[in-house]
């Protein structure tokens, strides 16, 4: 009689124990319809291989990159007195924002720039063999003299042909011939993920080379007052002194001008912004021809759409630019564009966000006809608008009235579903606000629903949805059909600015 060896029995029991302990997923059959496609039988070819070598590129284009020194005679101040706001150099503002350390003080970035007297350093590049140089407006703004130093150490006094604050572009000219120069990349050819190179003078270190990729294009920079620039965002290391230098593609073509960084410390943090070269070239050509840059305008004030406001307006999504205000006599008003319209395209170019609109319109020459596609009350409408020249002062300087005391003669709201307490405006208050006769209702108490949405005492409600209101009674009437959970759009005037605010009625909203 044959006996099974003890070692064999142990092996059988061990295998059985392991099989019993395995997770169900290890023994179950693969699902018939998997969530993700299974791995390919053969490995996919790599989409990126190796790392680029920028040696030849830098050797070829480097001689066209220049150092720029802007100098200003010192402005006298009382001994020991800190410079006032007007004396703080713009180049420092670009890197430190409003909480910047003062030049020359503890933690300061170094020598004073143009407005405080002294010297500031920046970068630039030659764009023609006869000595035209492009840089940033903030590098040379307010300078008494500007000097351009070439890569071979030759120095030339430079004339500021023109400078534009909105685009942050300045055009200089030096008296020289046969100079090396850079070529410009085609417009709209830059894509996210592409390699790019910056050459400049960070902290005065001439011809420093840094590289990275394009993080995004068409980026609105919320930290700069440059609505008409669709910035190129990169992760290229940019620091103080890189301003005005070129951002190059791997063909050695200029795709942008390095302009700003986002930083809490004043140094590189991986978020840099460059002005697209087509925007910069348009400004440079106008500066050479006329000494200034002209931009088109529709005469509207726009705001971003949120999912809540899109729902309240009955829109399928939150794409587009919501029209919060239309300036009297503007091209938009003449074309029949109204408050509450949502612009979805201009000349076939999609408007995904409100920040997309100003660069498109701003880059149009005054007198250009544009087809504006918008949504109104659920319908798609096309309007032809003839843009005029931008007026920077339009819409500024309106005051905000103070809420009247309880003893005033103005009639307060009697109650509505939002718990919003409104009050009639006096003729004087309307005049200070720039409102027409019988327009607007002053908010005394925004109620819980309104306060949560961002309404404040002293705001003025101009419309409920698309319906204008001019009295507390009219406000209550328009809100009379609002039920708990409903979202309503209120057009509000605050400190000269007009915007829609989406307010959702809460269950516990109290009437006043």
C-alpha positions in Angstrom: 0.0 0.0 0.0 1.5 3.3 -1.1 1.5 6.2 1.4 1.5 9.9 0.4 4.6 11.5 1.8 4.0 14.0 4.5 5.8 16.7 2.6 3.4 16.2 -0.4 0.4 16.5 1.9 1.7 19.7 3.3 2.2 21.1 -0.2 -1.4 20.3 -1.2 -2.8 21.8 2.0 -0.7 25.0 1.5 -1.9 25.5 -2.1 -5.5 25.0 -1.0 -5.1 27.5 1.8 -3.5 30.2 -0.4 -6.3 29.7 -3.0 -9.0 30.1 -0.4 -7.3 33.3 0.9 -7.0 35.0 -2.4 -9.3 38.0 -3.0 -12.3 37.5 -5.2 -10.9 39.9 -7.8 -7.9 37.6 -8.3 -10.1 34.6 -9.2 -13.0 36.3 -10.9 -13.4 36.5 -14.7 -12.7 39.9 -16.3 -15.9 42.0 -16.9 -17.5 41.9 -20.3 -17.5 45.7 -20.5 -14.5 47.1 -18.6 -14.4 50.7 -17.4 -11.1 51.3 -19.1 -9.5 49.7 -22.1 -7.0 46.9 -21.2 -3.3 47.5 -21.8 -2.2 46.9 -25.4 -0.4 43.7 -26.1 2.6 45.6 -27.4 3.8 48.8 -25.7 2.7 52.1 -27.3 5.5 54.1 -28.9 6.6 57.1 -26.7 5.1 60.4 -27.7 8.2 62.2 -26.2 11.7 60.9 -26.5 14.9 62.4 -25.2 15.5 65.9 -24.0 16.2 68.9 -26.3 19.6 70.4 -26.6 19.4 74.2 -26.9 23.1 74.8 -27.5 22.8 75.7 -31.3 19.7 77.8 -30.7 21.3 79.9 -28.0 24.5 80.4 -30.0 22.5 81.6 -33.0 19.9 83.8 -31.4 21.8 85.0 -28.3 23.6 87.9 -30.0 20.2 89.6 -30.7 19.2 89.7 -27.0 20.2 92.9 -25.3 20.5 94.4 -21.8 18.5 97.5 -21.1 19.5 100.1 -18.4 16.9 102.8 -17.6 18.1 105.7 -15.5 16.3 108.6 -13.8 17.7 111.6 -11.9 17.0 111.2 -8.2 13.8 112.8 -6.9 14.4 114.8 -3.7 12.5 113.6 -0.6 12.8 114.5 3.1 15.6 112.7 4.8 14.6 109.3 6.1 11.2 109.6 4.4 10.0 106.5 2.5 9.0 107.0 -1.1 5.4 107.6 -1.8 3.3 105.3 -4.0 4.1 107.3 -7.2 7.8 106.8 -6.6 7.7 103.0 -6.2 9.2 101.7 -9.5 6.7 99.9 -11.8 9.3 97.1 -12.3 9.0 96.3 -8.6 5.2 96.4 -8.6 5.3 93.7 -11.3 7.2 91.3 -9.0 5.9 92.2 -5.5 2.4 93.5 -6.0 0.9 95.9 -3.5 2.7 94.3 -0.5 6.2 95.0 -1.9 9.3 95.7 0.2 10.6 99.2 -0.4 13.7 99.6 -2.6 16.8 99.9 -0.5 15.0 98.8 2.7 15.2 95.5 4.5 14.4 92.7 2.1 14.2 95.1 -0.8 15.2 93.9 -4.3 18.1 96.3 -4.8 18.6 99.6 -6.5 15.7 102.0 -7.2 14.1 102.0 -10.5 12.9 104.9 -12.7 10.3 106.6 -10.5 12.5 106.5 -7.3 15.6 107.7 -9.1 18.6 105.5 -9.9 18.9 102.6 -12.3 16.7 99.7 -13.2 17.8 96.8 -15.4 15.7 94.8 -17.9 16.0 92.8 -21.1 15.0 93.3 -24.7 15.8 92.0 -28.2 16.6 93.4 -31.6 13.8 93.0 -34.2 15.6 94.6 -37.2 19.1 95.1 -38.5 18.8 98.9 -38.3 18.3 99.0 -34.5 14.7 98.7 -33.5 14.5 97.1 -30.0 11.4 95.7 -28.3 11.0 95.6 -24.5 8.4 96.1 -21.8 6.7 99.4 -21.0 7.5 99.0 -17.3 11.2 98.6 -17.9 11.6 102.1 -19.4 8.5 103.9 -18.0 9.5 107.3 -16.7 13.2 106.9 -17.5 15.3 110.0 -18.3 17.8 108.0 -20.3 17.9 104.5 -21.7 21.0 102.5 -22.7 21.1 99.3 -24.7 24.1 97.0 -24.3 24.7 94.4 -27.0 26.1 90.9 -26.4 29.5 92.1 -27.7 29.4 94.8 -24.8 28.9 97.7 -27.2 26.6 100.4 -25.6 24.2 102.7 -27.4 21.9 105.4 -26.2 18.3 104.5 -27.1 15.4 106.6 -28.1 12.0 105.6 -26.8 9.9 105.6 -30.0 6.7 104.8 -28.0 5.4 102.9 -25.0 2.0 101.4 -24.2 1.0 100.6 -20.7 -2.0 98.4 -21.5 0.0 95.9 -23.6 3.2 96.6 -21.6 5.2 97.0 -24.8 7.8 99.6 -25.6 9.6 100.2 -28.9 13.2 101.6 -28.7 15.6 102.7 -31.5 19.4 102.7 -31.4 21.7 104.2 -34.1 23.4 101.2 -35.6 23.4 99.1 -38.8 24.0 95.5 -39.7 22.8 94.1 -36.3 21.7 90.6 -35.6 17.9 90.3 -35.1 15.2 87.8 -34.2 12.4 86.5 -36.3 8.8 86.4 -35.1 6.8 83.2 -34.8 3.5 82.9 -36.7 0.4 84.2 -34.8 -1.5 81.6 -32.8 1.1 78.9 -33.5 2.0 78.5 -29.8 0.3 75.5 -28.0 0.3 74.2 -24.5 3.0 71.6 -23.9 5.6 73.1 -26.3 9.2 73.7 -25.3 10.1 77.4 -24.9 13.3 79.2 -23.9 13.9 82.6 -22.3 17.0 84.6 -22.6 17.5 87.7 -20.5 19.3 89.4 -17.6 17.7 88.2 -14.3 19.2 90.2 -11.4 21.7 91.7 -13.9 23.1 88.3 -15.0 23.3 89.0 -18.8 22.3 86.3 -21.3 21.0 83.8 -18.8 19.1 81.0 -20.5 16.1 79.1 -18.9 13.8 76.6 -20.5 10.4 75.1 -19.8 7.1 74.4 -21.5 4.0 76.5 -22.3 1.5 75.9 -19.5 -1.5 77.6 -21.2 -2.3 80.1 -23.9 -4.9 82.9 -24.0 -4.6 83.2 -20.3 -6.2 86.2 -18.5 -3.9 87.4 -15.7 -6.1 88.4 -12.8 -3.1 90.1 -11.1 -2.4 92.6 -13.9 -4.5 95.5 -15.3 -4.1 94.2 -18.8 -7.5 93.1 -20.1 -6.4 93.2 -23.7 -3.5 90.8 -23.5 -4.2 87.0 -23.8 -1.1 86.0 -22.0 1.1 82.9 -22.7 1.6 81.1 -19.3 4.8 79.1 -18.9 6.8 77.4 -16.2 10.1 79.0 -17.5 12.1 80.5 -14.7 11.6 84.3 -15.0 12.9 86.7 -12.4 13.5 90.4 -12.0 15.5 91.6 -15.0 14.0 89.1 -17.4 11.3 91.6 -18.2 11.3 92.5 -21.9 13.4 89.6 -23.0 12.2 87.1 -25.7 10.4 83.9 -25.2 11.5 81.6 -28.0 10.3 78.4 -29.6 12.7 75.6 -30.6 13.1 77.2 -34.0 14.5 80.3 -32.4 11.5 82.4 -33.3 10.0 84.8 -30.8 6.6 83.7 -29.5 6.3 86.3 -26.7 7.8 88.9 -24.5 8.4 87.9 -20.9 6.4 90.4 -18.8 5.3 89.2 -15.4 5.5 86.5 -12.8 3.1 85.3 -10.1 5.0 85.3 -6.9 4.5 85.6 -3.1 8.2 86.1 -2.6 9.2 88.2 -5.5 11.1 85.3 -7.1 10.3 82.5 -9.5 7.5 80.2 -8.5 6.7 78.3 -11.7 4.1 80.7 -13.1 5.3 83.2 -15.7 3.4 85.3 -18.2 4.5 86.5 -21.6 2.8 88.8 -24.1 2.0 87.0 -27.4 4.2 88.3 -30.2 1.3 89.1 -32.5 -0.1 91.4 -29.8 3.3 92.9 -29.2 4.0 93.4 -32.9 0.6 95.1 -33.5 1.4 97.5 -30.6 5.0 98.1 -32.0 3.8 98.9 -35.5 1.3 101.4 -34.1 3.9 103.0 -31.9 6.3 103.4 -34.8 3.5 104.9 -37.0 1.6 107.2 -34.6 3.4 107.0 -31.2 0.3 105.4 -29.5 -1.8 102.3 -29.6 -5.5 102.5 -30.6 -8.0 99.7 -29.6 -11.5 98.9 -30.4 -14.4 98.7 -28.0 -18.0 97.6 -27.9 -18.9 99.8 -25.0 -20.1 97.0 -22.7 -19.2 95.8 -19.2 -19.0 92.0 -19.0 -18.8 89.4 -16.3 -18.1 85.7 -16.0 -21.0 83.2 -16.0 -21.2 80.8 -13.1 -23.2 77.6 -13.2 -25.8 79.2 -10.9 -26.2 82.3 -13.1 -26.3 80.1 -16.2 -29.2 78.1 -14.6 -31.0 81.3 -13.7 -30.7 82.6 -17.3 -31.9 79.2 -18.7 -28.5 78.6 -20.5 -27.3 75.1 -21.3 -23.8 75.8 -19.9 -21.7 78.6 -18.4 -19.8 79.5 -21.6 -19.8 83.1 -22.8 -19.6 86.7 -21.5 -22.6 88.1 -19.6 -23.4 91.7 -20.5 -23.8 93.6 -17.2 -24.0 97.1 -18.6 -24.1 98.9 -22.0 -22.7 102.4 -22.2 -25.1 105.0 -23.6 -24.3 105.9 -27.2 -21.8 103.0 -27.5 -21.5 100.7 -30.6 -23.2 98.0 -28.6 -26.2 100.1 -27.8 -26.5 101.2 -31.4 -26.4 97.6 -32.5 -29.2 96.6 -30.1 -27.1 94.7 -27.5 -28.8 94.7 -24.1 -28.0 94.0 -20.5 -28.5 90.3 -19.8 -27.4 89.2 -23.2 -24.7 86.5 -23.3 -22.0 86.9 -26.0 -21.0 83.4 -27.3 -18.9 84.3 -30.4 -17.3 87.2 -32.3 -16.7 86.7 -36.0 -17.0 83.0 -35.4 -14.4 82.9 -32.6 -15.8 81.2 -29.6 -16.1 83.2 -26.3 -15.7 80.6 -23.6 -15.1 83.1 -20.8 -15.7 86.8 -20.2 -11.9 87.4 -20.3 -11.8 86.1 -23.9 -13.8 89.1 -25.2 -11.6 92.2 -24.4 -8.5 90.9 -26.3 -10.5 90.1 -29.4 -12.3 93.4 -29.5 -9.4 95.4 -28.3 -7.2 94.2 -31.2 -9.7 95.4 -33.8 -9.0 98.7 -35.4 -11.6 101.4 -34.7 -14.2 101.3 -37.5 -14.0 97.5 -37.9 -17.4 95.7 -38.3 -17.8 92.6 -36.2 -20.5 90.0 -36.1 -21.4 89.3 -32.5 -23.4 86.1 -31.7 -25.4 86.2 -28.5 -28.1 84.4 -26.6 -31.2 86.3 -25.4 -34.1 84.7 -23.7 -33.0 81.3 -25.0 -32.6 82.5 -28.6 -29.4 82.8 -30.6 -29.1 86.3 -32.3 -26.5 87.8 -34.5 -25.7 91.5 -34.2 -23.3 93.5 -36.5 -21.3 96.1 -34.5 -19.0 98.8 -35.7 -16.4 99.1 -33.0 -15.1 102.6 -32.0 -11.9 103.7 -30.3 -11.5 102.7 -26.6 -12.2 105.4 -24.1 -10.3 104.4 -20.9 -12.4 106.9 -18.8 -15.8 105.5 -19.7 -17.9 104.4 -16.8 -15.6 105.7 -14.0 -16.3 108.1 -11.2 -19.8 107.1 -10.1 -20.6 107.4 -6.4 -22.5 105.0 -4.1 -25.3 106.5 -2.0 -25.5 105.8 1.7 -28.6 104.0 2.9 -31.1 106.4 4.3 -32.0 106.3 8.0 -35.3 104.8 9.1 -36.8 108.3 9.6 -36.4 109.2 5.9 -39.3 110.0 3.6 -38.3 107.4 1.0 -40.6 104.4 0.8 -39.1 101.1 2.0 -39.8 97.6 0.7 -43.0 95.9 2.1 -41.6 92.4 1.7 -40.6 89.8 -0.8 -39.5 86.1 -1.0 -35.8 87.0 -0.9 -36.1 88.9 2.4 -34.6 91.9 0.5 -35.4 95.3 1.9 -35.3 98.0 -0.7 -35.9 101.7 -0.6 -36.7 104.4 -3.2 -33.9 106.5 -4.4 -34.0 110.3 -4.3 -33.4 112.4 -7.5 -30.0 113.5 -6.1 -28.9 110.0 -5.4 -29.8 109.0 -9.0 -27.8 111.9 -10.3 -24.7 111.0 -8.3 -25.0 107.4 -9.6 -25.4 108.5 -13.2 -28.9 106.8 -13.3 -31.8 107.9 -15.4 -34.9 109.2 -13.8 -37.0 106.5 -12.1 -34.2 103.9 -12.4 -32.9 101.7 -9.5 -33.8 100.7 -6.0 -31.4 101.2 -3.0 -30.8 98.1 -0.8 -31.1 98.8 2.9 -30.9 95.2 4.0 -29.9 92.3 1.7 -31.5 89.7 3.8 -30.0 86.2 4.4 -30.3 85.1 0.8 -28.9 88.3 -0.6 -26.1 88.5 1.8 -25.0 84.9 1.1 -25.0 85.8 -2.6 -22.8 88.9 -2.1 -25.4 91.7 -1.9 -24.5 94.6 0.4 -26.4 97.5 2.0 -26.0 100.5 -0.3 -26.1 98.4 -3.5 -28.6 99.6 -6.1 -30.8 97.0 -7.9 -31.4 98.1 -11.5 -33.1 95.0 -12.9 -34.7 91.7 -11.8 -33.8 89.4 -14.6 -34.4 91.5 -17.7 -37.1 93.7 -16.1 -36.1 97.2 -14.9 -37.1 98.3 -11.4 -37.3 101.9 -10.2 -39.1 101.6 -6.8 -39.2 99.4 -3.8 -42.8 98.5 -4.7 -41.7 97.5 -8.2 -38.9 95.3 -6.7 -41.4 93.5 -4.5 -43.7 93.0 -7.5 -41.0 91.4 -9.6 -39.9 89.2 -6.8 -43.5 88.2 -6.0 -43.4 84.9 -7.9 -40.1 83.7 -6.5 -40.4 80.5 -4.5 -38.0 78.9 -2.0 -35.2 77.3 -4.0 -35.6 79.6 -7.0 -32.6 81.5 -8.3 -33.1 85.0 -9.6 -30.6 87.3 -11.4 -30.3 90.9 -9.9 -28.5 93.6 -11.9 -26.7 95.6 -9.2 -24.8 98.9 -9.4 -21.9 99.2 -6.9 -19.3 102.0 -6.8 -19.6 102.7 -10.5 -19.5 99.1 -11.5 -22.6 97.1 -12.7 -22.9 93.3 -12.4 -25.4 90.5 -12.2 -25.7 88.6 -8.9 -27.5 85.3 -8.7 -29.6 85.0 -5.5 -31.2 81.8 -4.5 -34.2 82.1 -2.2 -33.7 80.3 1.1 -36.4 78.5 3.1 -36.0 80.9 6.0 -35.8 84.1 4.1 -37.5 86.8 6.1 -39.6 89.5 4.6 -39.0 93.1 5.7 
